[in-house]
Amino acid sequence: MLVAHALVDGCDYPSLRELAGMPRRNDETEIRELYVRVLHALDIPLPDEETAGRHLLVSLAFGLVKRELSPKDVATRLSMTVAARPREETRLISVAADYSEWISPDELPG
């Protein structure tokens, strides 16, 4: 949907149109490569993994607070690549683990 909004706002690049039309269940590698091309076309730097993970945590936390996401939604969307260091981030991951089928308490950061 973000890509569709960018198109509506006037950002019209071939790679952006292609990404907007791509189904969610498409090959992850293909989606990622196209996503990176779109970011370059829009002159947006690709964040490193830790920064991206922190943005994800903030987004999920706000989704919970605004009641736009349930704890189960958060657990489903939580990436295993997130390296939580501050206590608040570790707590969020701990809460999500309670609702997740793929995170066990012993896999949480210390």
One Martini backbone bead per residue (centre of mass of N, CA, C, O) as a GRO file, in nm:
protein
  110
    1MET     BB    1   0.055   0.064  -0.017
    2LEU     BB    2   0.293   0.260  -0.017
    3VAL     BB    3   0.338   0.248  -0.321
    4ALA     BB    4   0.061   0.351  -0.407
    5HIS     BB    5   0.091   0.625  -0.264
    6ALA     BB    6   0.338   0.720  -0.425
    7LEU     BB    7   0.195   0.724  -0.697
    8VAL     BB    8  -0.027   0.927  -0.619
    9ASP     BB    9   0.207   1.148  -0.538
   10GLY     BB   10   0.405   1.117  -0.823
   11CYS     BB   11   0.580   0.854  -0.808
   12ASP     BB   12   0.704   0.762  -1.136
   13TYR     BB   13   0.824   0.437  -1.166
   14PRO     BB   14   0.870   0.138  -1.298
   15SER     BB   15   0.949  -0.011  -1.030
   16LEU     BB   16   0.705   0.095  -0.870
   17ARG     BB   17   0.483  -0.031  -1.044
   18GLU     BB   18   0.580  -0.322  -1.017
   19LEU     BB   19   0.558  -0.338  -0.705
   20ALA     BB   20   0.252  -0.267  -0.684
   21GLY     BB   21   0.172  -0.539  -0.865
   22MET     BB   22   0.276  -0.724  -0.656
   23PRO     BB   23   0.243  -0.998  -0.490
   24ARG     BB   24   0.291  -1.101  -0.167
   25ARG     BB   25   0.365  -1.415  -0.260
   26ASN     BB   26   0.613  -1.354  -0.375
   27ASP     BB   27   0.929  -1.355  -0.421
   28GLU     BB   28   1.142  -1.228  -0.188
   29THR     BB   29   1.389  -1.158  -0.362
   30GLU     BB   30   1.239  -0.995  -0.578
   31ILE     BB   31   1.118  -0.785  -0.389
   32ARG     BB   32   1.382  -0.679  -0.268
   33GLU     BB   33   1.521  -0.586  -0.528
   34LEU     BB   34   1.297  -0.387  -0.607
   35TYR     BB   35   1.298  -0.220  -0.350
   36VAL     BB   36   1.589  -0.118  -0.380
   37ARG     BB   37   1.543   0.025  -0.652
   38VAL     BB   38   1.330   0.222  -0.546
   39LEU     BB   39   1.503   0.363  -0.336
   40HIS     BB   40   1.709   0.468  -0.538
   41ALA     BB   41   1.508   0.630  -0.715
   42LEU     BB   42   1.419   0.802  -0.441
   43ASP     BB   43   1.677   0.859  -0.265
   44ILE     BB   44   1.681   0.615  -0.048
   45PRO     BB   45   1.827   0.485   0.209
   46LEU     BB   46   1.935   0.186   0.320
   47PRO     BB   47   1.894   0.034   0.596
   48ASP     BB   48   2.007  -0.117   0.838
   49GLU     BB   49   1.914  -0.380   1.024
   50GLU     BB   50   1.889  -0.235   1.299
   51THR     BB   51   1.724   0.009   1.207
   52ALA     BB   52   1.489  -0.150   1.087
   53GLY     BB   53   1.415  -0.296   1.352
   54ARG     BB   54   1.348  -0.039   1.514
   55HIS     BB   55   1.123   0.060   1.331
   56LEU     BB   56   0.947  -0.186   1.369
   57LEU     BB   57   0.906  -0.164   1.675
   58VAL     BB   58   0.774   0.113   1.673
   59SER     BB   59   0.539   0.042   1.488
   60LEU     BB   60   0.423  -0.187   1.667
   61ALA     BB   61   0.381  -0.022   1.924
   62PHE     BB   62   0.183   0.184   1.801
   63GLY     BB   63  -0.024  -0.029   1.711
   64LEU     BB   64  -0.096  -0.111   1.998
   65VAL     BB   65  -0.173   0.165   2.122
   66LYS     BB   66  -0.392   0.221   1.878
   67ARG     BB   67  -0.537  -0.060   1.814
   68GLU     BB   68  -0.433  -0.182   1.521
   69LEU     BB   69  -0.295  -0.409   1.697
   70SER     BB   70  -0.234  -0.712   1.802
   71PRO     BB   71  -0.032  -0.921   1.960
   72LYS     BB   72  -0.045  -1.127   1.730
   73ASP     BB   73   0.031  -0.936   1.501
   74VAL     BB   74   0.307  -0.867   1.612
   75ALA     BB   75   0.423  -1.153   1.615
   76THR     BB   76   0.390  -1.198   1.308
   77ARG     BB   77   0.571  -0.925   1.225
   78LEU     BB   78   0.813  -1.017   1.366
   79SER     BB   79   1.148  -1.010   1.345
   80MET     BB   80   1.433  -1.211   1.394
   81THR     BB   81   1.652  -0.964   1.328
   82VAL     BB   82   1.606  -0.830   1.588
   83ALA     BB   83   1.809  -0.617   1.799
   84ALA     BB   84   1.757  -0.605   2.130
   85ARG     BB   85   1.859  -0.375   2.393
   86PRO     BB   86   1.664  -0.222   2.514
   87ARG     BB   87   1.429  -0.281   2.747
   88GLU     BB   88   1.175  -0.204   2.581
   89GLU     BB   89   1.233  -0.397   2.344
   90THR     BB   90   1.243  -0.659   2.506
   91ARG     BB   91   0.954  -0.643   2.611
   92LEU     BB   92   0.810  -0.652   2.338
   93ILE     BB   93   0.921  -0.929   2.259
   94SER     BB   94   0.809  -1.079   2.505
   95VAL     BB   95   0.514  -1.032   2.443
   96ALA     BB   96   0.516  -1.155   2.159
   97ALA     BB   97   0.606  -1.444   2.246
   98ASP     BB   98   0.332  -1.519   2.383
   99TYR     BB   99   0.193  -1.511   2.067
  100SER     BB  100   0.401  -1.707   1.952
  101GLU     BB  101   0.517  -1.990   1.754
  102TRP     BB  102   0.845  -1.886   1.691
  103ILE     BB  103   0.888  -1.783   1.995
  104SER     BB  104   1.092  -1.840   2.258
  105PRO     BB  105   1.203  -1.741   2.562
  106ASP     BB  106   1.507  -1.856   2.505
  107GLU     BB  107   1.538  -1.652   2.235
  108LEU     BB  108   1.578  -1.411   2.390
  109PRO     BB  109   1.719  -1.152   2.477
  110GLY     BB  110   1.906  -1.059   2.766
   0.00000   0.00000   0.00000
